[in-house]
Amino acid sequence: MIKKTSKGYVVYSKEGKRLSKPYKTKGEAVKRLRQIEYFKHKK
């Protein structure tokens, strides 16, 4: 989940835990979220 904060866009888990630093653009945050999902499901 990506939320906009005063510092930028931040990736959060379903439980509300912050998973990344603040990014300036939403595209950068989406890219990071894809990376997290890739490594989570990689075997």
N, C-alpha and C positions, 0 to 999 in steps of 0.2 A: 504494500500500500504506500502511496506517495502522498505526502501532505506538504502544503505550502506553509512556511513559517516566515518570520520576519527576516531571517538570515538567508532564506532560499528554499529549495525543495529538498526534503529529507525522506529517505526510505525507512519505513517502519514495518515490523512484523505484525502478525494478526494479534499478538498479545500486547502490542504497544511498545515493544522494545525498539530502540533506534538502531538501525543497521548500517548507517552510512553518515558521512559528513554532509553538511549542507552544500548543495550544488546550485549554481547560478541559474541554470536552465532546467526545464522539466525533461528535456531530451537526455541530458546527462544522467538524471536520476533514473529514468526509464532504462537506460543502458546498464546502470549499476544493478538495478533490480533483475534484469535478464541474466547478468553474470551470477548473481546470488542463486537464482532458480536453476541455472545450468549446473553449478557445482553441487547444489543440493540433491539433484537427481542423477548425477554422474555416478557410474558404478566402477 
